Every structure is written in C-alpha cells, then in structure tokens.
Amino acid sequence: MSAPVALAIHGGAGPIRNADQSRETAHMEALVKGGRAMLDQGASALDTAVAMVQGMEEAGYYIAGKGAAPNRDGDYELDAAVMDGASRRAGAVCALQGFASPVAAARAVMEQTPHVLLAGAGAAKFCAAAGLERVTDPAHYYTPAATSMAASEALAHGTVGCVALDAQGRLCAATSTGGVLNKMPGRVGD
C-alpha cells in the first residue's frame, strides 16, 4: 500500500503589495496539477521537486533561472539547492553563471560528486563537464516581468521552491534564486 503524496510550491518570498499575481498564480496552479499527476503516477519526490522548480526557472515570471536579477556588474549569478530526505544527501550551487537550470546543477552536484556545494567558476566547470544546458547569451535571463519585480523592493524576494512527498514516503525539497537586483558580485542568495 502506498502512502499519501503531498506537494507544495512557492513562487517567491516576501510581502506582496497591490501587485497583480494572477499570471504567476495560474502558472503555479498548472505546475501543482502536473506535479501531483507525477506523484500519483509513481514519480519520486526528487524528480517531482526538481521538475516543479525547473518549471518556475523556465517561466520567466520569477526571480529565478530565466528572470534572474543582474548583480552590480550586470552579471547573472544564480543559486540553487536540492535536499533528498531518503538519502540524506544535498547538493547546491551558488554564484553559478552561464547555465539554464541551477536546480538541475544542484541535483547533479548531489548525485555526481561527493560534495554538497560548488561555487562560481568551479560550479560552472563541473556543470559543463556534466553536460548541463548552457546559456551563452546573458539576455536569456532578462524578462520584463521579473526585472520589474526585482526593481520593486516589495517584490524583490524571488526565491522559488518545492517540497514533495512521494508514495514511498520519501521527502525532497528544492529551491532556486536569481538573487537580488544590483547585489554585490559573489553574494549568495537565500
């Protein structure tokens, strides 16, 4: 007999003041529906949590992945982490530049290295060797919606995340952030 499944996602942190979030809400509702279907069909908590966060990274609606905020030098440094309760392992990247999915990079760190955290140029070198999708044009990260949110102090906390519990009782969490607009180069996010 399988255990009940559970799924929770968030598309940002911090106060929301008089902002129309209908597009983000609809996107998150669609993600949750898809994630719930994954879990109901037997997907692992790890696969589901990573897929949900990747969906938010790819959307361009959040300050994570596509939609990240540039630092003071105009560079995009992204951070992400994955925690797997079943194996009690974790993986993370910080100040990662030039890759499409920081959460996929964090998962690769967890699954393919003995380490928990890789940063900056070392993280990028590892991601290249692991064959992760590169971003060669920094404009990939720019989206008007996320840039507008990042510029608003009230909406500038764009960390996204997911917690999933699968039918085998395994728990996993994943998170990703594109940082704070005009942050000091090298600043690691939430």
C-alpha positions as CSV (number, residue, x, y, z in Angstrom):
1,M,0.0,0.0,0.0
2,S,1.4,3.4,-0.9
3,A,1.5,6.4,1.4
4,P,-0.4,9.6,0.6
5,V,1.5,12.0,-1.6
6,A,1.9,15.8,-0.9
7,L,3.3,18.7,-2.9
8,A,3.8,22.4,-2.0
9,I,5.5,25.1,-4.1
10,H,6.2,28.8,-3.7
11,G,6.9,31.3,-6.4
12,G,8.7,33.9,-4.3
13,A,9.1,35.2,-0.7
14,G,8.4,38.5,1.0
15,P,5.4,40.8,1.1
16,I,3.2,41.4,-2.0
17,R,1.7,44.8,-2.0
18,N,-1.0,45.6,-4.6
19,A,0.6,43.6,-7.3
20,D,-1.3,41.5,-9.8
21,Q,-0.1,38.0,-9.3
22,S,-2.7,36.3,-11.5
23,R,-0.3,35.1,-14.1
24,E,2.1,33.6,-11.5
25,T,-0.8,32.1,-9.6
26,A,-2.2,30.4,-12.8
27,H,1.3,29.2,-13.6
28,M,1.8,27.7,-10.2
29,E,-1.6,26.1,-10.2
30,A,-0.7,24.4,-13.5
31,L,2.6,23.3,-12.1
32,V,1.0,21.8,-9.0
33,K,-1.5,19.9,-11.1
34,G,1.3,18.5,-13.2
35,G,3.4,17.7,-10.2
36,R,0.5,16.0,-8.4
37,A,0.0,13.9,-11.6
38,M,3.7,12.9,-11.5
39,L,3.4,11.8,-7.9
40,D,0.2,9.9,-8.5
41,Q,1.9,8.1,-11.3
42,G,4.7,7.0,-9.1
43,A,7.4,9.6,-9.7
44,S,9.9,10.1,-7.0
45,A,9.8,13.2,-4.7
46,L,13.2,14.2,-6.0
47,D,12.1,14.1,-9.7
48,T,8.9,16.0,-8.9
49,A,10.5,18.7,-6.7
50,V,13.2,19.3,-9.3
51,A,10.7,19.4,-12.2
52,M,8.5,21.9,-10.3
53,V,11.4,24.3,-9.6
54,Q,12.7,23.9,-13.2
55,G,9.2,24.9,-14.4
56,M,9.5,28.1,-12.4
57,E,13.1,28.7,-13.5
58,E,11.9,28.4,-17.2
59,A,8.8,30.6,-16.9
60,G,10.5,34.0,-16.7
61,Y,7.8,35.1,-14.1
62,Y,10.0,34.7,-11.0
63,I,13.4,36.0,-10.0
64,A,14.9,32.5,-10.5
65,G,16.5,31.0,-13.6
66,K,15.2,32.9,-16.6
67,G,14.1,36.1,-14.8
68,A,17.2,36.3,-12.6
69,A,18.3,39.7,-11.4
70,P,21.7,41.0,-12.5
71,N,24.3,42.0,-9.9
72,R,26.1,45.4,-9.8
73,D,28.4,44.4,-12.6
74,G,25.5,43.3,-14.8
75,D,26.3,39.6,-14.4
76,Y,23.8,36.9,-13.5
77,E,24.8,34.7,-10.6
78,L,22.3,32.0,-9.7
79,D,22.0,29.8,-6.6
80,A,20.0,26.6,-6.0
81,A,19.9,23.6,-3.7
82,V,18.3,20.2,-3.5
83,M,17.8,18.1,-0.3
84,D,16.8,14.4,-0.5
85,G,15.4,13.0,2.7
86,A,15.6,9.4,1.6
87,S,19.4,9.5,1.1
88,R,20.0,12.4,3.5
89,R,22.1,14.0,0.8
90,A,22.1,17.5,-0.5
91,G,23.6,19.4,-3.5
92,A,23.9,23.1,-4.2
93,V,25.4,25.6,-6.4
94,C,26.0,29.3,-5.8
95,A,27.2,32.2,-7.9
96,L,26.6,30.0,-11.0
97,Q,26.9,31.7,-14.3
98,G,26.0,30.6,-17.8
99,F,23.6,27.6,-17.2
100,A,19.9,27.4,-17.8
101,S,18.8,25.4,-14.7
102,P,20.6,26.0,-11.4
103,V,18.4,23.4,-9.7
104,A,19.5,20.8,-12.3
105,A,23.0,21.8,-11.4
106,A,22.4,21.3,-7.7
107,R,20.9,17.9,-8.3
108,A,24.0,17.0,-10.4
109,V,26.3,18.1,-7.6
110,M,24.3,15.8,-5.2
111,E,24.3,12.8,-7.5
112,Q,27.6,13.0,-9.2
113,T,30.0,14.4,-6.6
114,P,31.0,13.7,-3.0
115,H,30.4,17.4,-2.3
116,V,27.4,19.4,-1.1
117,L,28.2,22.8,-2.6
118,L,30.1,24.1,-5.6
119,A,30.5,27.8,-6.3
120,G,31.4,30.2,-9.1
121,A,33.8,29.1,-11.7
122,G,34.2,25.7,-10.1
123,A,30.5,25.1,-10.3
124,A,30.4,26.2,-13.9
125,K,33.3,23.9,-14.8
126,F,31.5,21.0,-13.2
127,C,28.2,21.8,-15.0
128,A,30.0,21.9,-18.3
129,A,31.6,18.6,-17.7
130,A,28.2,17.2,-16.7
131,G,26.7,18.3,-20.0
132,L,24.1,20.6,-18.5
133,E,22.4,23.1,-20.7
134,R,24.5,26.3,-21.2
135,V,23.3,29.9,-21.6
136,T,25.6,31.8,-24.0
137,D,23.6,35.0,-24.2
138,P,23.0,36.7,-20.9
139,A,19.8,38.3,-22.3
140,H,18.3,34.8,-21.8
141,Y,17.9,35.7,-18.1
142,Y,16.2,39.1,-18.8
143,T,12.4,39.2,-18.7
144,P,10.4,42.4,-18.3
145,A,8.2,40.8,-15.7
146,A,11.0,39.6,-13.4
147,T,13.0,42.7,-13.9
148,S,10.1,44.8,-12.8
149,M,9.6,42.6,-9.7
150,A,13.3,42.7,-8.9
151,A,13.3,46.5,-9.1
152,S,10.4,46.7,-6.6
153,E,11.6,46.4,-3.1
154,A,8.3,44.9,-2.1
155,L,8.6,42.1,-4.7
156,A,12.4,41.6,-4.8
157,H,12.5,38.3,-3.0
158,G,12.2,35.8,-5.8
159,T,13.4,32.6,-4.4
160,V,11.2,29.7,-5.6
161,G,10.9,26.3,-4.1
162,C,9.1,23.0,-3.8
163,V,8.6,20.3,-1.2
164,A,7.4,16.9,-2.4
165,L,6.4,13.7,-0.6
166,D,6.1,10.6,-2.8
167,A,4.1,7.4,-2.4
168,Q,7.1,5.6,-0.9
169,G,7.2,8.2,1.9
170,R,10.3,9.9,0.5
171,L,10.6,13.7,1.1
172,C,12.5,16.1,-1.0
173,A,13.0,19.9,-1.2
174,A,14.4,22.0,-4.0
175,T,14.9,25.8,-4.2
176,S,16.4,28.3,-6.7
177,T,17.0,32.0,-6.8
178,G,18.3,34.5,-9.2
179,G,19.3,36.9,-6.4
180,V,18.6,40.5,-5.6
181,L,18.9,43.3,-8.2
182,N,22.2,45.1,-8.0
183,K,23.6,42.7,-5.4
184,M,27.3,42.7,-4.7
185,P,29.1,40.2,-7.0
186,G,29.6,37.0,-5.2
187,R,26.6,37.4,-2.8
188,V,24.9,34.1,-2.3
189,G,21.1,34.2,-2.1
190,D,18.6,32.7,0.2
